[in-house]
Amino acid sequence: LERIEDTGRHLLALINEILDFAKIGAGKLELARELASVEQICQASMYVVSPAAQAKQLVLECTRDPAAKRVYADPRRLKQILINLLSNAVKFTPAGGMVGLEITLDEPAAVLRFSVWDTGIGIPADQLAHVLEPFVQLDGRLARQYQGTGLGLALVARMAELHGGELRAESQGPGH
């Protein structure tokens, strides 16, 4: 029964990603913005990915600039963004590695930055530009090893844009 439930949840998540992406493409995804607690959003996001991280014996780390207290955003969508990024980091980090979320505030620019980092497998420089494209999975062998639609990062990038932000990806390359 647990396997059936897990499979059902996985399929529901895939369907929701496709529906959200379609809504964004049609200009129909609306944000429910409010003043939200950065701490609560971050803790909830870390909580969701912690079982998968524990199963791989990964160290989860969260650091937050004490001045980053509130954000005007859609808290549900912001959590969705962070959970997606953290889940990818957990998925592509070998057992015993580290995954982190760092929140910094650039007060003069009025910019709140959420950075997800990991000690994962890395991305080749020539493929880095393609990770934000929809339905792209960079390596066929990895697509078979790590399930997904190839929509997650494209969806996150669009949601970040709806919030007035942007998504950037950096890598030190494979094995780093």
C-alpha positions in Angstrom: 0.0 0.0 0.0 2.9 2.4 0.8 4.4 1.8 -2.7 1.0 2.5 -4.3 0.6 5.6 -2.3 4.2 6.8 -3.2 3.6 6.1 -6.9 0.3 7.9 -6.7 1.9 11.0 -5.1 4.7 10.9 -7.7 2.2 10.8 -10.6 0.2 13.6 -9.0 3.3 15.8 -8.6 4.2 15.2 -12.3 0.6 16.1 -13.4 0.7 19.2 -11.3 4.0 20.3 -12.8 2.6 19.9 -16.3 -0.6 21.8 -15.4 1.4 24.6 -13.7 3.7 24.9 -16.7 0.7 25.1 -19.0 -1.0 27.8 -16.8 2.2 29.9 -16.9 2.5 29.5 -20.7 -1.2 30.6 -21.0 -0.6 33.5 -18.6 -3.2 32.1 -16.3 -1.1 31.4 -13.2 -1.9 34.1 -10.6 0.1 34.6 -7.5 -1.5 35.1 -4.1 1.0 37.5 -2.7 1.2 38.4 1.0 3.8 39.4 3.5 5.2 36.1 4.6 7.8 34.8 7.1 11.1 33.8 5.4 11.9 31.6 8.3 8.6 29.6 8.1 8.9 29.2 4.3 12.5 27.9 4.6 11.8 25.6 7.5 8.7 24.1 5.7 10.8 23.6 2.5 13.6 21.9 4.4 11.1 19.7 6.3 9.6 18.4 3.1 13.0 17.3 1.6 14.4 16.0 4.9 13.2 12.4 4.6 14.8 12.0 1.2 18.0 13.6 2.5 18.1 11.4 5.5 17.6 8.3 3.4 20.8 9.2 1.5 22.6 10.3 4.7 22.9 13.8 3.4 23.6 16.8 5.7 20.9 19.5 5.2 22.0 23.0 6.1 20.0 26.2 6.2 21.5 29.7 6.9 19.5 32.9 6.9 20.6 36.5 7.2 18.9 37.7 10.4 17.7 40.8 8.6 15.8 38.6 6.1 12.6 38.3 8.1 9.7 38.8 5.7 9.1 38.7 1.9 6.2 39.9 -0.2 5.4 36.8 -2.2 3.0 33.9 -2.8 4.2 31.7 0.1 2.8 28.5 -1.4 4.6 29.1 -4.7 7.8 30.2 -3.1 7.8 27.0 -1.1 7.2 25.1 -4.3 10.2 26.8 -5.9 12.4 26.0 -2.9 11.2 22.4 -2.5 11.8 21.8 -6.2 15.3 23.2 -6.1 16.1 21.3 -2.8 14.6 18.1 -4.2 16.8 18.3 -7.3 19.9 19.0 -5.1 19.0 15.9 -2.9 18.3 13.8 -6.0 21.7 14.6 -7.7 23.9 14.5 -4.5 25.6 11.2 -3.7 25.1 9.6 -0.3 27.1 11.3 2.4 27.0 14.7 0.7 25.6 18.1 1.7 22.7 20.2 0.5 22.0 23.7 1.7 19.7 26.7 1.5 21.2 30.1 2.1 19.1 33.3 2.3 20.8 36.6 2.0 19.4 40.2 2.0 21.0 42.9 -0.1 19.3 45.8 1.6 20.5 48.6 -0.6 19.2 46.8 -3.7 16.1 45.5 -1.8 16.9 42.0 -3.1 16.3 38.8 -1.2 18.3 36.0 -2.5 17.6 32.3 -2.0 20.5 30.1 -2.9 20.3 26.3 -3.0 23.7 24.5 -3.2 24.9 21.0 -3.0 28.0 18.7 -3.3 26.3 16.8 -6.1 27.4 15.4 -9.4 27.8 18.7 -11.2 26.8 19.8 -14.7 29.2 20.1 -17.7 29.7 23.8 -18.7 28.4 23.2 -22.2 25.1 21.8 -20.9 24.5 24.3 -18.1 22.6 26.8 -20.3 20.1 24.1 -21.2 19.0 23.1 -17.6 16.3 25.7 -17.5 14.7 24.6 -20.8 11.4 22.7 -20.5 11.4 18.9 -21.1 15.2 18.8 -21.1 17.1 16.2 -19.2 20.8 16.6 -19.9 22.0 13.0 -20.0 20.0 10.0 -21.1 21.7 7.8 -18.6 20.8 10.2 -15.8 17.2 10.4 -17.0 16.9 6.7 -16.6 18.6 6.8 -13.2 16.8 9.9 -11.8 13.1 10.1 -12.6 11.4 13.4 -13.7 9.7 15.2 -16.5 12.5 17.7 -17.2 10.0 20.5 -16.3 11.0 21.2 -12.7 13.7 23.9 -13.3 11.8 25.5 -16.2 8.8 25.8 -13.9 10.9 27.2 -11.1 12.5 29.8 -13.5 9.0 30.9 -14.7 7.7 31.2 -11.1 10.7 33.2 -10.0 10.1 35.5 -12.9 6.4 35.9 -11.9 7.7 37.0 -8.5 10.0 39.6 -10.2 13.1 37.5 -9.7 15.3 35.2 -11.7 16.8 31.7 -11.5 20.5 31.3 -12.2 22.4 28.0 -12.3 26.1 27.5 -11.6 28.2 24.4 -11.5 31.9 23.6 -11.0 31.4 20.8 -13.5 31.0 17.1 -13.2 32.3 15.6 -10.0 32.5 18.9 -8.1 
